[in-house]
């Protein structure tokens, strides 16, 4: 079921493994003034094309209390390149925070 939260609405909690070897939930970002949730993947050319801008934005706004969380909601069964190990490799390749 697709839905969109209104700007300023409380995000739905999550607990997901991260590409840095840790797991994170919404409470890990409680100190952030703003939390940006974005959805990413390895197969979409639009996403791939925005990797550098996303990385720069996360680094630029971190000192202002803005946290970025990228979630890959795709299935490795649909796009093999979107599996977890490939996401880890992509994040390392691009020095993603």
N, C-alpha and C positions, 0 to 999 in steps of 0.2 A: 504494500500500500504506500503510495507516494504522498508526501505531505511537505509543507514548507512552514517553518516556524516564523512568526512575526519578528521583526527586528526588536531586540531587547528581551525576547522571551527566554525563559530558562531552557537550556539544552537538556535533552534526555540523557540520563547517565549512561556511561559505557565503561567497559573494562576490556582493553584490547592490548595484545602484544605489539611492541614497537620495534622499529628497525634498529634501535640502539641496544636491544637486548632486555629492556625493561618492559613492564606492563603499566598502562596508565588508565586512570578513570577520571571522570569529571572533577572529582575533588582535588586531584593533583594540580589543577589549574585555578584553585580558589583565590589565589593571591593576584591573579591577572585582572587588570582593570577592564580589559576587553579580551574575549576569546574568539578567535577566528577559526571556525571549523570549515575545512575545505575537503573536497573529495578528489582523489587523484587515482592514477593508474599508470601502467607502463605501455599500454598499446595505443592510446589516443594521441594523435599528432598535435592537437591543440594543447593538451596537458604538457606533453613533452616540450613544446615550444614555449611554454610559460615557466618552465622550471627555474630559470635564472632570475626572472622577475619575482617569482614567489620567494626564492631564497633571499634575494636582496631585501624584499619587503619585510620578511621575518626578522632579519638582522637589523634593519633600520628602525623598526618599531618596538623591538624587545626592550630597549632602554626606557620606553614610555609606558611599559607595563602591558604591552599587547603580546599575547601568546598565540601561536599558530599550531593547529593540529590538523594533519592531513590523514585522511582515512581512505583506504582502498576498499571499496565495497564490492568489487568485482570477484567473480569466481574463477579460480584457476582452470575449472572445467570448461569455461567459455573462452577464456584468454589465458593460455599457458604462461605467457610472459608476465601476467599479473600475479603469479604466485608469490608467496612471502619471500623466498630466497632471492627472487629477482627484484623485489622491492628493496630489500636490504642492499643489494648490489647497486641499485640506482641511487639510493640516498647517499651511499658512500662516494660514488662517482661524482656526484654533484655537491658534495660537502654540505648537505642539507642539515640545518640545525634541528 
